[in-house]
């Protein structure tokens, strides 16, 4: 019996070792993510995670960031300080991401707002209040990889803009590889009203999708803009910084950022598709219809298998711990356990004696 108890504790010890090793591994592989519902100045997390450049400053008692001010050629940028190193991992693991932010743009004819992914070593200055607040050095180096989703409220023929109310995807240049008209979903980007935007990149299909709606509305089912692009192939193992940037050019447009969140998630190496070169995508190409993903059933099956395995492991752990700490053990060794003894039953006859007769007998 003693050897069995020792074996139980031994197995339980190695189970704990395995559990903590797996927990450490998962923490090491944890993907960076953050979320700001507002921009409270007293938040230590905000100060340690977010950097402000140019004219960007917290306003409204922390309810928003004022990206541009009311003077001409104002520009500001908000950047996440921690670089992302996981767009291309060893072993072929790639990363998908999703970002959400709410904002407003006043009615003046400014550049608008842009979500950017910039390579390590980007310049935090050197811009003159136009081109979304991106540095001239970055834009002039056409071979330098950078990615952007522009919310454009100014028509610029030199950049091939569709109009002054469009969304575009830029790869290494401010000339968009794909654009969509925001008027198609009955939105005015520079109405001064609060809007919300979702940007999602799926590494398995190498596709970027952009959705936009008024504040308070549900996330649209269909994207306003969709484009094939291989971001992991573009940046490879290079560190990437993410942020939001704005400028008003020769106007008084004010851009406000109310909230911002970002989540990076890893994709298994076996989920892949052939890369598509963004340079081959024509500006005038017809919108691509999103087809149901073939790997949907496989994802569901994988989730079911993992869920069942985790549930079984959890149940086994609970039963194992219960058997160790709560199961009653016999006081005596099993080889000397007390056996039941059979007793004979004998009838006992009781004779009732009258107390008065007993008293008379005593007197006599």
C-alpha positions in Angstrom: 0.0 0.0 0.0 2.8 2.4 0.8 4.5 1.9 -2.6 1.2 2.7 -4.3 0.9 6.0 -2.4 4.5 7.0 -3.3 3.7 6.2 -6.9 0.7 8.5 -6.8 2.7 11.4 -5.4 5.4 10.8 -8.0 3.0 10.9 -10.9 1.3 13.9 -9.5 4.7 15.7 -9.2 5.6 15.1 -12.8 2.1 16.1 -13.9 2.7 19.5 -12.1 6.1 19.8 -13.8 4.5 19.2 -17.2 1.7 21.6 -16.5 4.0 24.5 -15.5 6.3 23.8 -18.5 3.3 24.0 -20.9 2.1 27.1 -19.1 5.5 28.7 -19.6 5.6 27.7 -23.2 2.2 29.2 -23.8 3.1 32.4 -22.1 6.3 32.6 -24.2 4.2 32.2 -27.3 1.5 34.7 -26.1 0.6 37.2 -28.8 0.8 40.9 -28.0 -2.5 42.6 -27.6 -3.9 45.8 -26.0 -7.1 47.7 -25.7 -7.8 51.4 -24.8 -11.5 52.4 -24.3 -10.2 55.8 -23.5 -6.8 57.6 -22.9 -6.7 58.4 -19.2 -3.5 60.3 -18.4 -3.2 58.6 -15.0 -3.0 55.2 -16.6 0.5 53.7 -16.1 -0.2 51.2 -18.8 -0.9 53.9 -21.3 2.3 55.8 -20.5 4.4 52.6 -20.8 2.7 51.3 -24.0 1.8 54.3 -26.1 4.0 57.0 -27.6 2.7 60.3 -28.9 4.4 62.2 -31.7 4.0 65.6 -33.3 0.8 67.5 -32.3 -1.0 64.4 -30.9 -2.1 65.0 -27.3 -4.6 63.7 -24.8 -7.7 65.9 -24.5 -11.2 65.9 -23.1 -10.0 64.7 -19.7 -8.7 61.5 -21.2 -11.8 60.7 -23.3 -9.9 61.1 -26.6 -6.6 61.9 -28.3 -6.5 65.0 -30.4 -4.4 63.9 -33.3 -4.3 67.2 -35.2 -4.9 70.8 -33.9 -6.9 73.6 -35.4 -4.0 75.2 -37.3 -2.7 74.4 -40.8 -0.3 71.6 -41.5 -0.8 70.0 -38.1 0.2 66.4 -37.8 0.2 63.8 -35.0 0.9 60.1 -34.6 0.1 57.5 -31.9 2.4 54.4 -31.8 2.4 51.2 -29.8 5.9 51.2 -28.2 6.4 47.4 -28.3 7.5 46.0 -31.7 5.8 43.1 -33.2 8.3 40.3 -34.1 5.8 37.6 -34.9 4.6 38.2 -38.5 7.0 35.5 -39.6 8.2 32.9 -37.1 10.6 30.1 -37.4 8.9 26.9 -38.6 6.6 28.8 -41.0 4.2 30.1 -38.3 2.5 33.3 -39.5 0.4 35.7 -37.6 -3.1 37.2 -38.2 -4.2 40.3 -36.5 -7.3 42.5 -35.9 -7.5 46.1 -34.9 -10.4 48.3 -34.0 -10.5 52.1 -33.4 -13.1 54.8 -33.1 -12.5 58.3 -34.4 -14.0 61.5 -35.9 -12.8 63.9 -38.6 -14.2 67.4 -38.9 -15.6 68.7 -42.2 -12.5 70.6 -43.4 -10.6 69.2 -46.4 -7.7 67.5 -44.5 -5.8 64.3 -45.2 -7.7 62.2 -42.8 -6.4 59.2 -40.7 -4.3 56.2 -41.5 -3.5 52.9 -39.7 0.2 52.1 -40.3 2.6 49.2 -39.9 6.1 50.7 -40.0 9.5 48.9 -40.1 12.0 49.3 -37.2 14.0 52.5 -37.5 11.2 54.6 -38.9 11.6 58.4 -38.3 9.4 60.0 -35.7 9.9 63.4 -37.2 10.7 65.0 -40.5 7.1 65.5 -41.7 5.6 68.8 -42.6 1.9 68.4 -41.7 0.8 66.5 -44.8 0.8 63.0 -46.2 -1.0 61.7 -43.2 1.9 62.7 -41.0 4.2 60.1 -42.4 7.8 61.1 -42.7 9.2 62.2 -46.1 12.1 59.8 -45.5 9.8 56.8 -45.3 7.7 57.7 -48.3 10.6 58.7 -50.6 12.3 55.3 -50.0 9.9 53.3 -52.3 11.8 50.1 -51.6 11.2 50.4 -47.9 8.4 48.2 -46.8 5.4 49.8 -45.0 1.7 49.0 -44.9 -1.2 51.4 -44.4 -5.0 51.6 -44.5 -6.0 55.2 -45.3 -9.2 56.9 -44.4 -8.8 59.7 -46.9 -10.9 62.9 -46.9 -8.9 64.8 -49.5 -8.8 64.3 -53.2 -5.2 64.2 -54.6 -5.0 63.5 -58.3 -1.2 62.9 -58.0 -1.9 60.0 -55.7 -4.7 58.6 -57.9 -7.4 59.2 -55.3 -10.9 58.1 -56.1 -12.5 61.1 -54.3 -12.4 62.9 -51.0 -14.4 60.2 -49.2 -12.7 56.9 -49.7 -10.7 54.1 -48.0 -7.5 52.7 -49.5 -4.8 50.1 -48.9 -1.2 51.2 -49.4 1.8 49.1 -49.7 5.2 50.8 -49.8 3.6 53.9 -51.3 0.8 56.4 -50.8 -0.6 55.4 -54.1 -3.3 52.9 -53.0 -3.3 49.4 -54.5 -7.1 49.1 -53.8 -9.7 51.7 -52.9 -13.4 51.8 -52.0 -15.9 54.6 -51.9 -17.3 55.2 -48.4 -20.4 56.7 -50.0 -21.3 53.2 -51.0 -22.2 52.5 -47.4 -23.8 55.9 -47.0 -21.0 57.3 -44.8 -19.3 60.7 -44.8 -15.9 60.3 -43.3 -15.5 64.0 -42.5 -18.9 64.6 -41.0 -17.5 65.2 -37.6 -19.5 62.3 -36.2 -17.9 59.4 -34.4 -17.1 56.4 -36.6 -15.6 53.0 -36.0 -13.3 50.9 -38.1 -12.2 47.2 -38.1 -9.1 46.1 -39.9 -8.5 42.3 -40.0 -5.7 40.4 -41.6 -6.0 36.6 -42.1 -2.6 35.0 -42.6 -4.0 31.7 -43.8 -5.7 33.3 -46.8 -3.3 36.3 -47.0 -6.2 38.8 -47.2 -6.9 42.2 -45.5 -10.4 43.3 -44.8 -11.6 46.7 -43.8 -15.0 47.5 -42.3 -16.4 50.8 -41.2 -19.7 52.1 -39.7 -21.2 54.7 -37.4 -20.5 54.5 -33.7 -22.9 52.3 -31.9 -23.8 50.1 -34.9 -22.9 46.5 -35.2 -19.8 45.3 -37.0 -20.7 45.0 -40.7 -21.0 41.4 -42.0 -19.3 42.3 -45.4 -16.1 44.4 -45.6 -16.1 47.7 -47.5 -12.6 46.9 -48.8 -10.9 43.6 -49.3 -7.5 43.0 -50.8 -5.0 40.0 -51.2 -1.7 40.8 -49.6 1.2 38.8 -48.0 2.3 40.9 -45.0 4.4 38.1 -43.5 6.3 37.8 -46.8 6.7 41.6 -46.9 8.1 42.1 -43.4 9.5 38.6 -42.8 11.4 38.6 -39.5 11.7 42.3 -39.3 10.4 44.1 -36.3 7.2 46.1 -37.1 5.6 49.0 -35.2 1.9 49.7 -35.4 0.1 53.1 -35.0 -2.3 55.7 -36.2 -1.3 58.9 -37.9 -3.1 62.0 -39.2 -2.5 65.4 -40.8 -4.7 68.2 -42.0 -2.4 69.7 -44.7 -3.6 73.2 -45.7 -6.8 73.0 -43.6 -8.0 73.2 -40.0 -9.3 69.6 -39.9 -9.3 68.1 -36.4 -8.9 64.4 -36.0 -9.9 62.8 -32.7 -9.1 59.2 -31.6 -11.5 57.8 -29.0 -10.5 54.2 -28.6 -8.0 51.7 -30.0 -7.4 48.0 -29.7 -5.1 45.5 -31.3 -4.8 41.7 -31.1 -2.2 39.4 -32.8 -2.9 35.7 -33.1 -0.7 32.9 -34.4 -1.6 30.7 -37.3 -0.4 27.1 -37.4 2.2 26.3 -40.0 -0.1 23.9 -41.9 -2.6 26.7 -42.6 -1.2 28.4 -45.6 -2.0 29.5 -49.2 0.1 30.7 -52.1 1.3 34.3 -51.6 -0.1 37.1 -53.8 2.0 40.0 -54.9 0.3 43.3 -54.0 2.0 45.0 -57.0 -0.1 42.8 -59.3 -3.4 44.1 -57.9 -4.8 46.7 -60.2 -6.4 49.8 -58.8 -9.3 49.4 -61.2 -9.9 45.7 -60.5 -13.3 44.6 -59.6 -14.0 44.0 -55.9 -13.1 40.4 -54.9 -16.0 38.3 -53.6 -15.2 36.6 -50.4 -15.7 32.9 -50.7 -16.3 30.6 -47.7 -13.0 29.5 -46.2 -12.2 25.8 -47.0 -10.5 25.3 -43.7 -13.6 26.2 -41.7 -14.6 22.6 -41.1 -11.0 21.7 -40.2 -11.0 24.6 -37.7 -14.2 23.4 -36.1 -12.9 19.8 -35.9 -9.6 20.9 -34.4 -11.5 23.0 -31.8 -13.7 20.1 -30.9 -10.7 17.7 -30.5 -8.8 20.2 -28.4 -11.8 21.0 -26.3 -12.5 17.4 -25.6 -8.9 16.7 -24.8 -8.6 19.6 -22.4 -11.9 18.6 -20.7 -10.7 15.0 -20.3 -7.4 16.2 -18.9 -9.1 18.6 -16.5 -11.5 15.8 -15.3 -8.6 13.4 -14.8 -6.7 16.0 -12.8 -9.7 16.7 -10.5 -10.3 13.0 -9.9 -6.6 12.4 -9.3 -6.3 15.1 -6.7 -9.5 13.9 -5.1 -8.2 10.4 -4.8 -5.0 11.6 -3.1 -6.4 14.0 -0.6 -10.0 13.0 0.1 -10.2 9.2 -0.3 -10.4 7.4 3.1 -7.6 4.9 3.6 -7.9 1.9 6.0 -6.3 2.2 9.4 -4.8 -1.3 9.3 -2.8 -2.8 6.4 -4.9 -4.7 3.9 -3.4 -8.0 4.9 -4.5 -7.5 8.5 -7.9 -6.1 7.8 -10.6 -7.0 10.4 -13.0 -9.6 9.3 -16.6 -9.8 10.4 -17.3 -12.2 13.3 -20.5 -14.2 13.6 -22.2 -14.1 17.1 -24.7 -16.7 18.4 -28.1 -15.4 19.4 -29.6 -16.8 22.7 -33.0 -16.0 24.0 -33.1 -14.3 27.4 -36.1 -14.9 29.6 -37.1 -12.2 32.0 -39.3 -12.9 35.0 -41.5 -10.1 36.2 -41.8 -10.0 40.1 -44.6 -8.1 41.8 -43.2 -5.5 44.2 -45.9 -6.1 46.8 -45.1 -9.8 47.1 -41.4 -9.0 47.3 -42.1 -6.6 50.2 -44.0 -9.3 52.1 -41.3 -11.8 51.7 -38.8 -9.4 53.1 -40.9 -8.8 56.3 -41.2 -12.5 56.8 
